[in-house]
Amino acid sequence: MSAANQLARPITVAEFLAATLEGDRQELIEGMAHAMAPAAPRHGAIAAQLARLLGNHLDGLPHCQVVIEPGVQPRVRADINVRIPDLAITCTPIGPDDRLLREPTVLIEVLSPSNQKDTWGNVWAYTTIPSVRDILVLYTAEPRADLLTRQPDGTWPDNPLSLTLGDNVELESIDFAVPLAAFFRTT
């Protein structure tokens, strides 16, 4: 257990980062460190397939890359929150000492039935990050997804676009489109 979990009072992002060892799977939610369980095999297989497909696509886009389980900082209550999506895409250079991903463009969550509440809490926090253009949530229980795309005026839609087999996933911010089924090929 890291030192961050042993603290009984709410902590800041700076305290969290100082007390959390690299490799610890924890999020900081409203000043409290929350341990994250290891991903189930199906969850991991979907995330790995996503990373492969997106990484292959991004080879053609200079400076853009996929990052697995980065820490991101919402803009609302930023001093006491660090969330960890399953995958992120950034087109901003990553510094060797960066502990948090600056300016993510796309954030992706793989939703397991046991983490639905936490996942959607993260999604709503992600909408406060100005650089985020697309948020994709893939379900492990069935081949479906929800997609939120920031509108040209900077707002988010009232409801996500629901996608099922036969639909394409289109991440406009990185000019990426692929059938939803491609993410579930290995599961």
Rosetta blueprint (number, residue, H / E / L):
1 M L
2 S L
3 A H
4 A H
5 N H
6 Q H
7 L L
8 A L
9 R L
10 P L
11 I L
12 T L
13 V H
14 A H
15 E H
16 F H
17 L H
18 A H
19 A H
20 T L
21 L L
22 E L
23 G L
24 D L
25 R L
26 Q E
27 E E
28 L E
29 I E
30 E L
31 G L
32 M E
33 A E
34 H E
35 A E
36 M L
37 A L
38 P L
39 A L
40 A L
41 P H
42 R H
43 H H
44 G H
45 A H
46 I H
47 A H
48 A H
49 Q H
50 L H
51 A H
52 R H
53 L H
54 L H
55 G H
56 N H
57 H H
58 L H
59 D L
60 G L
61 L L
62 P L
63 H L
64 C L
65 Q E
66 V E
67 V E
68 I E
69 E L
70 P L
71 G L
72 V E
73 Q L
74 P L
75 R L
76 V L
77 R L
78 A H
79 D H
80 I H
81 N L
82 V E
83 R E
84 I L
85 P L
86 D L
87 L E
88 A E
89 I E
90 T E
91 C L
92 T L
93 P L
94 I L
95 G L
96 P L
97 D L
98 D L
99 R L
100 L L
101 L L
102 R L
103 E L
104 P E
105 T E
106 V E
107 L E
108 I E
109 E E
110 V E
111 L E
112 S L
113 P H
114 S H
115 N H
116 Q H
117 K H
118 D H
119 T H
120 W H
121 G H
122 N H
123 V H
124 W H
125 A H
126 Y H
127 T L
128 T L
129 I L
130 P L
131 S L
132 V L
133 R L
134 D E
135 I E
136 L E
137 V E
138 L E
139 Y E
140 T L
141 A L
142 E L
143 P L
144 R E
145 A E
146 D E
147 L E
148 L E
149 T E
150 R L
151 Q L
152 P L
153 D L
154 G L
155 T L
156 W L
157 P L
158 D L
159 N L
160 P L
161 L E
162 S E
163 L E
164 T E
165 L L
166 G L
167 D L
168 N E
169 V E
170 E E
171 L E
172 E H
173 S H
174 I H
175 D L
176 F E
177 A E
178 V E
179 P E
180 L H
181 A H
182 A H
183 F H
184 F H
185 R L
186 T L
187 T L
